[in-house]
Each structure stands twice: as C-alpha cells, then as structure tokens.
Amino acid sequence: MTDIISSILAINANAKCTVNGEDANNVTWHDGTTPIASADILTKQKELQTAYNNNKYQRNRAVAYPSMADQLDDIYHNGVDEWKKTIKAVKDKYPKE
C-alpha cells in the first residue's frame, strides 16, 4: 500500500508535515505548508496504488532479465537473434496487462 506521506509529496513535493498513524485525517502541517484536504490525499493514494499495481510486470521483468553484462555477452557469443529469444521469454512470462 502506498503510504500517506508519499501521497502528500506527490501532490506537493515541498510539503512539510507529520502524519500520525498513517491517517490522512491526522496530519500536522509545518513551516507554513498549505494543508491538503484528506479526501485529496486519499484520492492521490488510490491513484498511486493503482499505478504501482499496474506496473507489477515491469518490476518482475527487471528482476528476471539477465544483467546488462550477460546480455552483451549473449549478443557477442550467440548473436542478436538468440538474445532476442532470451528477452522474449521474460516478456512472455511477465506480459503487460
């Protein structure tokens, strides 16, 4: 789950605040930061969580791909077509949804 402070900073990157108990209704604003309505914070939180969930395939692929050094070695020894097969296998295992 995306936390409240990340949601606040996504709305206002310069916000100075303290969040008590991960509660959007319990935020203390500091240094003259204009308060953000809790409904706006929760809407942004839901938006960020949806984006995170929708990009799960990217996180899975990033871990599954061989390192860049291994990919270059694969191209050198086996050619681009074999390298493409390796990459395609990862893309097929973790398709865009």
C-alpha positions as CSV (number, residue, x, y, z in Angstrom):
1,M,0.0,0.0,0.0
2,T,1.2,3.5,-0.8
3,D,1.7,5.5,2.4
4,I,0.1,8.8,3.2
5,I,3.3,10.8,3.2
6,S,4.1,9.6,-0.4
7,S,0.7,10.7,-1.4
8,I,1.1,14.1,0.1
9,L,4.5,14.6,-1.5
10,A,3.1,13.5,-4.9
11,I,0.7,16.4,-4.5
12,N,3.2,18.9,-3.1
13,A,6.8,17.9,-3.3
14,N,7.8,20.6,-0.8
15,A,5.2,19.8,1.8
16,K,6.5,19.7,5.4
17,C,4.3,17.6,7.7
18,T,4.0,14.8,10.2
19,V,1.5,12.0,9.6
20,N,0.2,10.3,12.8
21,G,-0.8,6.7,12.5
22,E,-1.0,6.6,8.7
23,D,-4.2,8.6,9.0
24,A,-4.9,11.2,6.3
25,N,-7.2,13.0,8.9
26,N,-4.3,13.3,11.4
27,V,-1.7,15.3,9.6
28,T,0.2,18.2,11.3
29,W,1.4,20.8,8.7
30,H,4.7,22.5,9.3
31,D,6.6,25.6,8.1
32,G,3.6,27.3,6.5
33,T,2.7,24.3,4.3
34,T,-0.8,24.8,2.9
35,P,-2.9,21.9,4.2
36,I,-4.2,19.4,1.7
37,A,-7.7,18.0,2.2
38,S,-7.7,14.4,3.4
39,A,-10.0,13.5,0.5
40,D,-7.4,14.7,-1.9
41,I,-4.7,12.8,-0.1
42,L,-6.7,9.6,-0.2
43,T,-7.6,10.1,-3.9
44,K,-3.9,10.5,-4.7
45,Q,-3.1,7.5,-2.6
46,K,-5.5,5.3,-4.6
47,E,-4.1,6.7,-7.8
48,L,-0.5,5.9,-6.8
49,Q,-1.5,2.4,-5.7
50,T,-3.3,1.7,-9.0
51,A,-0.2,2.9,-10.9
52,Y,2.0,0.7,-8.7
53,N,-0.3,-2.4,-9.2
54,N,-0.4,-1.8,-13.0
55,N,3.4,-1.8,-13.3
56,K,3.9,-5.1,-11.5
57,Y,5.0,-6.7,-14.8
58,Q,7.9,-4.1,-15.0
59,R,9.2,-5.0,-11.6
60,N,9.0,-8.7,-12.3
61,R,10.8,-8.3,-15.6
62,A,13.5,-6.1,-14.1
63,V,14.5,-8.9,-11.7
64,A,14.2,-11.7,-14.4
65,Y,16.3,-10.1,-17.1
66,P,19.9,-11.1,-17.3
67,S,22.4,-8.4,-16.2
68,M,23.5,-6.0,-19.0
69,A,26.9,-7.6,-19.0
70,D,25.3,-11.0,-19.5
71,Q,23.1,-9.7,-22.2
72,L,26.0,-8.2,-24.1
73,D,28.0,-11.4,-23.7
74,D,25.0,-13.3,-25.1
75,I,24.9,-11.0,-28.1
76,Y,28.6,-11.4,-28.7
77,H,28.6,-15.2,-28.4
78,N,25.2,-16.1,-29.8
79,G,24.1,-13.1,-31.9
80,V,21.2,-10.7,-31.6
81,D,18.5,-13.3,-32.6
82,E,19.4,-15.6,-29.7
83,W,19.5,-12.6,-27.3
84,K,16.0,-11.6,-28.5
85,K,14.8,-15.1,-27.7
86,T,16.1,-14.7,-24.1
87,I,14.4,-11.3,-23.7
88,K,11.2,-12.5,-25.3
89,A,11.0,-15.4,-22.8
90,V,11.0,-12.9,-19.9
91,K,8.4,-10.7,-21.7
92,D,6.2,-13.7,-22.3
93,K,6.5,-14.9,-18.7
94,Y,5.5,-11.4,-17.4
95,P,3.2,-9.8,-20.1
96,K,1.9,-6.3,-19.9
97,E,-1.6,-6.4,-18.5
